[in-house]
Structures are given as structure tokens and as C-alpha cells.
Amino acid sequence: MAQLSVAKARKTYPGAQEAALDDVDLTVEDGESYVILGPSGSGKSTLLRSIAGLENLDSGEVRLDGSPLAESSERLAMVFQDAALYPWLTVSQNIALSGRFSKNRDRLSDTTVDDLLGTLGLRHLKDAYPEQLSGGQAQRVAVGRALALTPDVLLLDEPLSALDPATREDLQGWLRDLMRRLSLTCITVTHDVDEATALADRVGFFDGPGGFSQEWSVNRDQASPEADPGALTASIRGYYRQARGDYSI
């Protein structure tokens, strides 16, 4: 079980005139893929970094299965926009890197790494170095490194935004399938509407410090007349344009 909740989160950066987060609430259910959609500067990455414990909230709390996150922060892992792989380590070594820390040594084995390479479709590249990888392959390794310690919650901050459109679309399907197979609770931040609907069970539009102004559920039951991803994407894009006054989206 891995239900994550945020309650009354407030955060103001030193010297800022306005709060980055102002009484933001969020609940993500066990095994759910939730996407935080919004424009640059809206505060969505600040919220994700606060969930990850990389930013300290001024007030409010983050809980995992009802307990303060500080008591179980090892159950979370995060993937960033930049894969940030160590160039002198192979794919296998980059994935196994977290096991070098003493507190993690009992949580990671060679068998775990090999199984993970198979799951990620990277076994044939296990001895390759980062300079030999494509952008999409490097991001798969970054996801593998986050998954190596079997977290219950995976956080992704614009993980595909630096990739070309074709690679991004391919990895969207790959990520969605991975989330489903591993039954992960996932929270993804993006400004891309197509990516949001490709990855999400629910999409929340983050419209500034006050948090979410709208939510949509993504119906993936192909037998259902409501399962029209094109119509949902168009609806979300229309809301985005109206909310931000940006018709280039």
C-alpha cells in the first residue's frame, strides 16, 4: 500500500513577493498514476520537490499511508529531466549505484540489477557507458536507478521534456506500461498535455500557488464509450489555453 497525501502545503522562497505554494492539498491513491500539469513557473515542480523532501515546507505536511513522510522517505524515488548518469560507470553500475551506500546494501543485489535490466529492456546495454547511449536509453537507465531500491512511490519531474518528439512518444508508452506492471504509485510533473493523458489515471491542472483548479480522470477501458483519449486531450488543452491565455499550446 502506498497512498500519498499532501495537506495545506505552504512554501515561500526567501525574498519572494508571493508564495510558491499556498495551502495546496493532494491525495494520490495506491497504485495510481497522477500527473500534475501546468505551465512553467506555476509551482508544480516545487510541490514535487517538497513531496520528495528536497524542499522544506513552511507549513503543512506530506504523509505516506497516514504516517509523516520523514518516517518513510526511503520508500520514495525521483527521476529528473536530466538523466545525470556517471560517465565513468556502465549502465549496470549506474543502476546499482544506490547500493553502494551502507544503509542500502541489504536492499540491492546483482540479481536485482539483472532482473531490472530485463524489465527495462536494457540487458543488451548493461556494459555500455553513457556516451554510447541515446537520450531515450539514458532516461531508461535513470528510471532504473530510481527503481533499484524498489520504491513504493515514483516521482518524475519533466522526465521526457529534453527528448525529441518521436523518442518522447515512445517512452511515454514504455513508462505507462512500466507503471502498470510494477503497480507503482506515480506522480509526474509536465507541461505537455499529450504526455499528461498518456501517463495518467488522473490529471490535475496546477494553476499557481493555490494549487489545482481542475481535475480529469483518464478512462482506459477501450470498451467504454467514454474512452476517447483524443477528446479528453482536446478538452484539457482547451482548458489550459483558456486558463493561461496561451493559444500556442
Backbone bond lengths (Angstrom), bond angles and torsions (degrees), N, CA, C in turn:
res aa  C-N    CA-C-N  psi(-1)  N-CA   C-N-CA  omega(-1)  CA-C   N-CA-C  phi
1 M - - - 1.465 - - 1.522 109.90 -
2 A 1.361 117.27 137.29 1.461 120.00 179.56 1.522 109.65 -152.86
3 Q 1.323 115.47 73.45 1.457 120.19 174.25 1.519 108.19 -89.77
4 L 1.321 116.24 128.23 1.460 120.85 -179.00 1.521 109.51 -113.77
5 S 1.329 116.19 134.44 1.461 119.96 179.70 1.529 110.74 -133.57
6 V 1.312 114.46 144.24 1.462 123.01 174.72 1.521 106.83 -120.63
7 A 1.325 116.63 131.21 1.458 120.25 -177.76 1.526 110.84 -129.61
8 K 1.340 115.74 123.87 1.471 123.10 172.87 1.532 112.32 52.49
9 A 1.315 116.32 43.30 1.467 120.38 -177.81 1.525 110.73 -72.22
10 R 1.330 115.05 127.29 1.467 121.26 178.11 1.528 108.88 -129.09
11 K 1.339 114.80 137.26 1.460 120.02 179.44 1.525 109.16 -153.53
12 T 1.340 115.54 125.25 1.454 121.67 173.75 1.516 108.18 -127.46
13 Y 1.323 116.81 125.89 1.454 120.20 -179.97 1.528 110.08 -76.31
14 P 1.331 118.18 146.67 1.461 121.57 179.75 1.533 111.60 -54.31
15 G 1.321 116.07 130.06 1.455 121.41 178.73 1.518 114.61 84.42
16 A 1.319 117.96 -7.52 1.467 120.97 -179.26 1.522 110.82 -78.01
17 Q 1.323 116.61 145.09 1.456 121.71 179.31 1.528 111.84 -80.92
18 E 1.318 116.22 -27.23 1.457 120.71 -178.18 1.522 110.55 -126.86
19 A 1.314 115.23 157.19 1.463 120.39 177.16 1.524 110.28 -71.48
20 A 1.319 115.99 145.16 1.466 120.58 172.18 1.517 110.05 -79.36
21 L 1.338 116.07 -35.28 1.465 122.89 175.76 1.521 107.85 -131.66
22 D 1.314 116.91 136.23 1.458 120.34 -176.75 1.530 109.48 -137.99
23 D 1.341 115.67 93.06 1.465 122.46 179.84 1.533 112.37 59.25
24 V 1.320 115.70 51.92 1.466 120.84 -179.01 1.524 110.27 -86.83
25 D 1.327 116.02 134.16 1.469 122.92 176.60 1.527 109.51 -119.81
26 L 1.326 115.82 145.98 1.462 121.05 177.04 1.526 108.84 -160.11
27 T 1.327 116.63 137.89 1.462 121.69 171.74 1.518 108.33 -130.48
28 V 1.331 115.68 128.08 1.465 122.18 177.23 1.520 107.02 -119.55
29 E 1.319 115.30 125.07 1.459 120.33 -173.79 1.535 111.27 -79.76
30 D 1.309 114.44 162.71 1.460 121.96 178.52 1.530 110.68 -56.15
31 G 1.344 116.49 126.18 1.461 121.28 178.01 1.511 115.26 77.23
32 E 1.317 117.84 5.05 1.463 121.48 -177.58 1.530 110.79 -89.08
33 S 1.325 115.90 145.93 1.457 122.34 172.15 1.523 107.96 -104.73
34 Y 1.328 115.51 110.35 1.468 121.50 -177.69 1.527 108.47 -111.19
35 V 1.329 116.70 130.62 1.460 120.89 179.32 1.523 109.62 -112.80
36 I 1.326 115.20 126.77 1.459 122.61 174.85 1.523 107.01 -93.73
37 L 1.323 116.72 109.12 1.454 123.56 -176.76 1.523 109.53 -104.82
38 G 1.327 115.95 136.71 1.456 118.62 177.07 1.514 111.22 175.16
39 P 1.320 116.80 165.59 1.463 121.08 -178.44 1.526 112.00 -74.87
40 S 1.313 115.78 165.66 1.463 120.96 175.88 1.520 109.46 -59.78
41 G 1.325 116.47 139.19 1.455 121.06 177.52 1.510 114.90 85.00
42 S 1.330 117.86 2.89 1.469 119.84 -177.90 1.524 112.60 -80.23
43 G 1.332 117.11 -15.98 1.462 120.69 -179.74 1.517 114.03 105.07
44 K 1.327 116.56 2.02 1.472 119.44 -175.76 1.525 112.36 -65.46
45 S 1.345 117.60 -38.83 1.469 119.60 178.07 1.527 111.08 -71.84
46 T 1.328 117.12 -32.39 1.462 119.99 175.12 1.530 110.14 -61.36
47 L 1.335 116.19 -41.11 1.464 119.76 177.84 1.526 110.46 -62.98
48 L 1.327 116.83 -45.20 1.464 119.57 -178.43 1.523 111.05 -65.10
49 R 1.323 117.14 -41.84 1.466 120.87 179.39 1.529 110.72 -66.44
50 S 1.325 117.40 -31.24 1.469 120.67 176.49 1.521 110.37 -69.97
51 I 1.331 116.78 -38.88 1.460 120.32 175.73 1.522 110.08 -62.05
52 A 1.339 115.86 -39.86 1.466 120.53 -178.37 1.523 112.94 -73.96
53 G 1.330 117.53 -11.31 1.458 120.83 -177.27 1.512 113.56 85.34
54 L 1.349 117.19 11.76 1.465 121.52 179.23 1.520 111.96 -87.15
55 E 1.320 116.51 -15.41 1.469 122.62 173.93 1.524 107.51 -126.65
56 N 1.326 116.33 139.97 1.458 121.20 176.21 1.526 109.82 -90.58
57 L 1.306 116.61 126.83 1.452 121.18 175.76 1.526 110.27 -73.51
58 D 1.325 116.55 146.91 1.462 120.41 172.48 1.526 110.03 -71.87
59 S 1.327 115.92 -36.18 1.462 121.37 175.54 1.519 108.07 -159.67
60 G 1.318 115.46 170.13 1.456 120.10 -174.30 1.514 110.51 95.73
61 E 1.324 116.26 179.49 1.457 119.00 -177.45 1.518 111.82 -151.55
62 V 1.323 113.39 156.47 1.463 122.26 173.76 1.528 106.80 -117.77
63 R 1.326 116.83 129.39 1.460 121.12 -179.17 1.528 110.75 -126.17
64 L 1.312 115.09 146.13 1.456 122.34 175.51 1.517 107.87 -121.54
65 D 1.319 116.31 116.85 1.472 121.92 -175.35 1.521 111.55 53.40
66 G 1.328 115.47 37.85 1.456 120.80 175.30 1.507 116.10 86.42
67 S 1.338 117.95 -9.29 1.468 121.38 -178.79 1.529 110.09 -104.84
68 P 1.333 118.39 148.26 1.460 120.45 177.16 1.524 111.31 -54.23
69 L 1.317 116.32 137.61 1.455 120.38 -174.93 1.520 112.61 -58.71
70 A 1.325 116.42 -31.12 1.467 119.59 -179.06 1.523 112.38 -57.67
71 E 1.322 116.54 -24.39 1.470 120.75 -179.27 1.522 112.92 -81.65
72 S 1.342 116.94 -12.05 1.467 119.33 -175.54 1.524 112.01 -148.10
73 S 1.336 116.93 36.47 1.458 120.46 -176.43 1.517 112.85 -64.13
74 E 1.343 117.32 -22.09 1.468 120.14 179.52 1.529 111.62 -69.01
75 R 1.308 117.27 -9.87 1.467 120.39 179.42 1.533 112.24 -85.03
76 L 1.333 115.99 -1.03 1.458 120.89 178.41 1.527 110.46 -111.33
77 A 1.332 116.75 148.77 1.465 122.13 172.20 1.521 107.82 -141.13
78 M 1.336 116.16 153.98 1.458 119.92 -173.67 1.518 110.97 -132.76
79 V 1.341 115.28 142.73 1.459 123.45 175.12 1.524 107.68 -118.92
80 F 1.330 116.29 133.26 1.458 121.88 -176.84 1.528 111.23 -105.10
81 Q 1.321 115.86 173.38 1.465 121.63 178.83 1.525 111.09 -60.81
82 D 1.326 116.26 -42.06 1.458 121.61 178.57 1.524 108.93 -92.08
83 A 1.334 116.61 126.20 1.469 120.00 -178.90 1.521 111.98 -60.86
84 A 1.345 117.51 -32.06 1.470 122.68 175.39 1.527 112.70 50.65
85 L 1.315 116.54 48.07 1.471 120.68 177.49 1.522 109.65 -79.67
86 Y 1.325 116.23 150.00 1.463 120.62 176.99 1.521 108.70 -79.87
87 P 1.354 117.40 118.42 1.473 120.49 -171.66 1.517 114.46 -65.31
88 W 1.336 117.49 -22.04 1.470 120.23 -178.30 1.529 112.54 -90.84
89 L 1.342 116.78 1.20 1.460 121.22 178.51 1.525 110.27 -110.37
90 T 1.321 116.71 146.65 1.453 121.01 175.76 1.528 110.44 -74.44
91 V 1.331 115.70 173.91 1.467 120.47 177.04 1.521 110.84 -56.13
92 S 1.324 117.15 -48.90 1.474 120.52 179.33 1.517 111.47 -59.78
93 Q 1.320 116.91 -42.62 1.464 120.87 -177.31 1.522 111.18 -69.26
94 N 1.337 118.03 -36.38 1.458 120.58 176.66 1.522 110.75 -64.01
95 I 1.333 116.70 -42.20 1.466 120.18 179.42 1.530 111.20 -65.84
96 A 1.332 115.83 -37.30 1.470 120.78 -176.70 1.523 112.95 -84.10
97 L 1.327 117.19 0.28 1.466 120.56 -171.87 1.524 113.36 -56.32
98 S 1.332 116.73 -40.93 1.472 119.29 -176.86 1.518 111.98 -63.49
99 G 1.336 116.89 -23.60 1.457 119.98 178.97 1.515 114.06 -71.88
100 R 1.330 116.15 -9.21 1.467 119.45 178.80 1.528 112.25 -73.55
101 F 1.332 115.74 -21.80 1.455 119.56 -179.90 1.525 109.20 -77.47
102 S 1.313 115.99 135.56 1.465 120.66 -171.73 1.520 112.86 -56.05
103 K 1.330 117.85 -37.22 1.470 119.73 -176.61 1.526 112.28 -69.50
104 N 1.355 116.24 -15.31 1.457 119.95 -177.08 1.520 114.15 -106.62
105 R 1.314 118.06 -2.07 1.462 119.64 -170.61 1.523 113.60 -61.96
106 D 1.311 117.57 -29.53 1.465 119.87 179.51 1.522 112.40 -83.58
107 R 1.337 117.53 -4.24 1.455 121.01 -175.39 1.528 113.09 -102.56
108 L 1.334 117.69 -4.84 1.451 120.39 -174.18 1.513 110.22 -138.76
109 S 1.338 117.22 129.45 1.456 122.15 179.47 1.524 108.97 -128.80
110 D 1.342 115.73 168.03 1.468 119.95 176.41 1.522 110.62 -60.48
111 T 1.326 116.35 -35.80 1.466 120.39 178.80 1.523 110.91 -64.86
112 T 1.345 116.63 -41.33 1.456 121.17 177.82 1.514 110.60 -59.66
113 V 1.321 116.80 -45.52 1.463 121.22 -179.47 1.519 110.58 -63.61
114 D 1.328 117.48 -43.76 1.465 120.71 -179.77 1.523 110.88 -64.28
115 D 1.328 117.19 -42.53 1.462 120.58 177.93 1.529 110.72 -61.91
116 L 1.328 115.40 -40.44 1.455 120.55 -179.37 1.529 111.08 -66.99
117 L 1.320 117.23 -39.25 1.470 120.99 176.21 1.527 110.37 -58.85
118 G 1.335 116.14 -39.82 1.458 120.11 177.12 1.518 112.08 -65.95
119 T 1.313 116.70 -44.47 1.464 121.68 179.12 1.522 111.39 -60.54
120 L 1.323 116.52 -38.28 1.463 122.22 -176.70 1.526 112.84 -84.16
121 G 1.334 117.04 -6.11 1.454 120.02 -176.67 1.515 112.81 70.31
122 L 1.341 116.88 34.26 1.462 121.59 -174.59 1.529 113.31 -120.45
123 R 1.325 117.36 6.45 1.459 118.78 -173.75 1.539 111.44 -59.25
124 H 1.318 116.79 -35.07 1.465 119.84 -179.29 1.525 112.63 -71.91
125 L 1.323 116.71 -10.39 1.466 121.16 -179.72 1.532 112.07 -112.52
126 K 1.314 118.01 13.78 1.464 120.66 -171.63 1.528 113.34 -60.09
127 D 1.333 117.70 -29.28 1.465 120.58 -178.67 1.528 112.63 -100.91
128 A 1.331 116.75 6.52 1.467 120.55 179.53 1.529 110.26 -80.02
129 Y 1.344 115.21 156.74 1.459 121.39 176.56 1.529 109.32 -102.66
130 P 1.327 117.95 157.36 1.468 121.02 -175.74 1.525 114.94 -51.44
131 E 1.330 117.93 -36.05 1.457 119.84 -178.95 1.534 112.23 -65.98
132 Q 1.313 116.78 -15.76 1.460 121.45 179.99 1.529 112.76 -93.73
133 L 1.323 116.60 0.57 1.465 121.12 -175.25 1.525 111.37 -101.75
134 S 1.326 115.63 150.73 1.457 120.50 169.66 1.531 108.66 -76.84
135 G 1.330 116.69 170.22 1.461 119.74 178.59 1.515 112.48 -61.06
136 G 1.340 116.13 -40.48 1.458 119.67 178.94 1.511 112.69 -66.40
137 Q 1.336 116.77 -40.12 1.465 120.58 177.98 1.525 110.74 -64.93
138 A 1.332 117.17 -39.47 1.466 120.84 179.51 1.529 110.48 -63.02
139 Q 1.337 117.46 -39.53 1.463 119.66 178.71 1.530 111.66 -68.71
140 R 1.320 117.29 -32.45 1.465 119.35 174.45 1.518 110.59 -63.26
141 V 1.324 116.88 -39.63 1.462 120.58 177.89 1.536 109.48 -64.43
142 A 1.332 116.99 -41.40 1.464 120.22 179.12 1.529 110.83 -61.79
143 V 1.327 116.57 -40.35 1.468 120.20 176.19 1.527 109.72 -64.32
144 G 1.340 116.75 -41.66 1.467 120.81 178.42 1.509 112.48 -60.65
145 R 1.321 116.28 -40.77 1.470 120.14 178.47 1.533 110.52 -61.82
146 A 1.343 116.19 -39.00 1.466 119.66 178.70 1.523 111.49 -68.69
147 L 1.340 116.36 -34.11 1.466 120.50 -176.50 1.521 113.37 -84.54
148 A 1.329 117.11 -9.24 1.475 120.36 -172.15 1.520 112.85 -59.15
149 L 1.307 117.22 -30.98 1.463 120.84 -178.18 1.533 111.71 -99.55
150 T 1.334 115.04 20.80 1.470 122.83 176.90 1.535 112.98 46.29
151 P 1.325 117.53 62.06 1.467 119.76 177.46 1.522 111.11 -69.26
152 D 1.314 116.25 158.72 1.453 121.60 175.02 1.526 111.10 -88.55
153 V 1.337 116.02 -25.28 1.462 121.74 -178.45 1.526 108.76 -128.26
154 L 1.332 115.92 128.76 1.459 121.88 177.63 1.521 108.92 -112.36
155 L 1.337 115.84 125.76 1.455 122.80 178.77 1.528 108.60 -108.22
156 L 1.337 116.82 132.71 1.465 121.08 -177.89 1.522 109.48 -129.47
157 D 1.332 116.45 118.92 1.463 122.39 -177.23 1.530 109.57 -105.47
158 E 1.332 116.19 99.50 1.480 122.47 -178.75 1.534 110.58 47.14
159 P 1.324 119.77 51.72 1.461 120.80 -169.47 1.522 115.12 -68.89
160 L 1.336 117.34 -19.10 1.464 119.84 -175.05 1.523 113.00 -116.14
161 S 1.325 118.08 3.42 1.464 120.59 -170.76 1.522 113.68 -68.50
162 A 1.337 118.47 -21.50 1.464 120.48 -178.34 1.531 112.39 -88.94
163 L 1.338 117.50 0.40 1.455 121.20 -175.23 1.525 110.81 -95.85
164 D 1.333 115.89 158.88 1.460 120.11 177.00 1.529 109.38 -69.87
165 P 1.347 117.80 158.26 1.475 120.55 -173.17 1.520 114.35 -56.09
166 A 1.329 118.45 -41.51 1.466 120.10 -177.69 1.526 111.34 -66.52
167 T 1.344 116.54 -43.22 1.464 120.80 178.75 1.517 110.38 -66.60
168 R 1.328 116.63 -39.05 1.462 120.92 179.94 1.522 110.84 -61.50
169 E 1.331 116.87 -44.65 1.457 120.55 -179.67 1.527 110.97 -64.26
170 D 1.332 116.51 -40.15 1.464 120.71 179.10 1.526 110.76 -63.01
171 L 1.334 116.00 -43.63 1.466 119.50 -177.52 1.526 112.54 -74.13
172 Q 1.314 117.56 -24.36 1.468 119.19 175.27 1.524 110.15 -60.93
173 G 1.342 116.33 -46.87 1.460 119.71 178.13 1.514 111.94 -65.04
174 W 1.330 115.98 -38.90 1.468 120.79 179.14 1.527 111.30 -63.83
175 L 1.326 116.28 -44.50 1.467 120.42 -179.57 1.527 111.18 -64.81
176 R 1.332 116.15 -43.44 1.458 120.01 -179.20 1.529 110.12 -60.47
177 D 1.339 116.41 -43.69 1.458 120.67 179.43 1.530 110.95 -64.61
178 L 1.336 116.21 -39.44 1.464 120.95 179.45 1.527 110.93 -63.58
179 M 1.322 116.79 -45.18 1.458 121.06 178.43 1.524 111.14 -57.68
180 R 1.332 115.47 -43.20 1.465 120.16 -178.16 1.524 111.14 -67.00
181 R 1.336 116.67 -45.61 1.467 120.12 -176.14 1.527 112.01 -66.42
182 L 1.335 116.72 -34.71 1.463 120.31 -177.43 1.526 112.81 -93.69
183 S 1.332 117.40 -1.16 1.476 122.45 179.72 1.525 111.35 53.29
184 L 1.326 115.81 44.30 1.455 120.87 -177.79 1.524 111.73 -84.00
185 T 1.312 115.80 143.98 1.455 121.21 164.96 1.522 106.20 -84.66
186 C 1.332 117.41 120.56 1.470 120.99 -173.11 1.526 111.07 -127.27
187 I 1.321 114.99 141.60 1.460 121.50 171.90 1.526 106.75 -127.93
188 T 1.329 115.99 120.40 1.457 122.00 -177.60 1.517 109.68 -118.35
189 V 1.321 116.17 138.13 1.459 122.40 173.70 1.526 108.49 -105.43
190 T 1.338 116.32 132.61 1.463 120.38 176.30 1.526 109.67 -156.04
191 H 1.338 115.31 159.82 1.467 120.08 171.81 1.530 110.15 -108.39
192 D 1.345 116.19 3.66 1.460 122.55 -174.13 1.535 110.30 -99.94
193 V 1.327 116.78 119.05 1.462 121.37 -176.18 1.523 111.74 -64.98
194 D 1.323 117.12 -43.56 1.466 120.45 -179.65 1.525 111.13 -61.71
195 E 1.328 116.20 -40.70 1.463 120.42 178.63 1.528 110.72 -65.27
196 A 1.315 115.81 -39.17 1.466 119.95 -179.81 1.526 110.87 -59.78
197 T 1.333 117.16 -48.62 1.463 119.25 -177.19 1.529 111.76 -73.48
198 A 1.343 117.35 -25.00 1.471 120.26 177.81 1.525 111.64 -70.83
199 L 1.339 117.44 -32.09 1.462 120.72 -172.32 1.527 114.07 -101.44
200 A 1.320 117.77 -21.94 1.466 120.16 -163.73 1.518 115.17 -93.50
201 D 1.327 114.60 150.92 1.455 122.98 157.57 1.532 108.85 -89.56
202 R 1.338 114.60 -35.50 1.464 121.55 173.37 1.516 109.19 -136.55
203 V 1.325 115.53 144.21 1.466 122.61 176.33 1.520 108.05 -118.37
204 G 1.342 116.52 129.72 1.450 121.02 174.86 1.517 109.94 -115.47
205 F 1.341 117.29 129.27 1.468 120.54 178.42 1.525 109.22 -87.44
206 F 1.339 115.46 115.61 1.463 121.32 -177.19 1.516 108.00 -93.29
207 D 1.325 114.90 112.00 1.464 120.48 -168.28 1.523 112.11 -114.98
208 G 1.332 115.96 47.43 1.448 118.99 177.07 1.513 112.71 106.41
209 P 1.341 116.96 -171.42 1.464 121.34 -171.76 1.521 115.40 -54.52
210 G 1.320 117.18 -32.27 1.463 120.26 -178.12 1.506 114.39 -73.42
211 G 1.318 116.39 -10.17 1.454 119.05 173.95 1.516 114.21 102.07
212 F 1.319 115.92 -134.43 1.458 122.44 -168.55 1.531 111.56 -90.05
213 S 1.349 114.53 127.70 1.461 118.85 178.71 1.524 112.60 -102.10
214 Q 1.347 117.25 -13.82 1.451 120.50 -179.61 1.524 109.72 -160.33
215 E 1.326 115.98 150.04 1.466 121.54 176.52 1.531 109.49 -134.43
216 W 1.339 114.71 149.74 1.463 121.34 175.67 1.523 108.50 -134.10
217 S 1.323 116.81 143.55 1.462 122.35 171.57 1.521 108.54 -98.23
218 V 1.329 115.51 141.09 1.467 120.99 -179.49 1.527 107.99 -102.70
219 N 1.317 116.75 114.95 1.464 122.71 -179.58 1.532 108.74 -90.82
220 R 1.343 116.83 115.04 1.470 120.72 -177.83 1.529 112.66 -104.07
221 D 1.313 116.21 10.87 1.459 120.47 177.02 1.529 108.52 -80.68
222 Q 1.343 115.32 104.09 1.459 119.52 -174.71 1.527 112.60 -63.02
223 A 1.326 117.41 -20.54 1.460 120.72 179.88 1.525 112.23 -80.04
224 S 1.320 115.63 -12.47 1.462 119.82 -177.13 1.526 110.92 -86.37
225 P 1.335 117.37 136.90 1.470 120.29 177.33 1.525 112.22 -65.46
226 E 1.350 116.44 -16.50 1.462 119.84 179.43 1.525 112.02 -85.02
227 A 1.334 117.23 -8.56 1.461 121.01 -176.37 1.527 109.82 -84.69
228 D 1.311 115.66 74.99 1.461 122.31 179.20 1.515 108.31 -123.81
229 P 1.351 117.24 88.19 1.460 120.03 -174.80 1.525 113.11 -60.56
230 G 1.343 116.06 -32.48 1.462 118.40 179.43 1.511 111.87 -65.10
231 A 1.342 116.49 -42.40 1.463 120.82 179.93 1.524 111.09 -66.77
232 L 1.339 116.58 -39.86 1.461 119.97 179.09 1.522 110.29 -65.54
233 T 1.326 116.97 -44.71 1.464 120.49 178.72 1.518 110.78 -59.02
234 A 1.335 116.76 -43.24 1.459 120.74 179.10 1.523 111.45 -63.64
235 S 1.348 116.12 -38.87 1.458 120.37 179.63 1.527 110.97 -65.40
236 I 1.336 116.32 -44.73 1.466 119.88 179.90 1.527 110.09 -66.07
237 R 1.326 116.83 -41.12 1.467 119.55 179.86 1.529 110.47 -62.97
238 G 1.326 116.77 -39.51 1.454 120.18 177.81 1.522 112.15 -63.20
239 Y 1.326 116.40 -41.35 1.473 120.39 177.79 1.530 110.02 -64.25
240 Y 1.329 116.25 -44.26 1.469 122.62 -179.90 1.531 109.68 -56.74
241 R 1.338 116.11 -49.15 1.467 120.83 -178.76 1.520 111.95 -61.37
242 Q 1.324 116.03 -43.55 1.462 120.01 -179.03 1.524 111.49 -68.57
243 A 1.334 116.23 -41.37 1.464 120.40 -177.16 1.514 111.74 -66.57
244 R 1.331 116.98 -36.96 1.463 120.82 -175.30 1.522 113.71 -104.67
245 G 1.335 117.38 -7.15 1.452 119.87 -177.84 1.513 112.54 64.47
246 D 1.322 117.00 29.25 1.463 122.42 -178.07 1.527 107.98 -119.26
247 Y 1.325 116.59 105.53 1.460 120.31 -175.76 1.528 112.11 -96.86
248 S 1.332 116.40 13.79 1.468 120.36 174.50 1.527 111.10 -89.13
249 I 1.342 117.48 -8.70 1.467 122.07 -175.95 1.525 110.30 -72.13
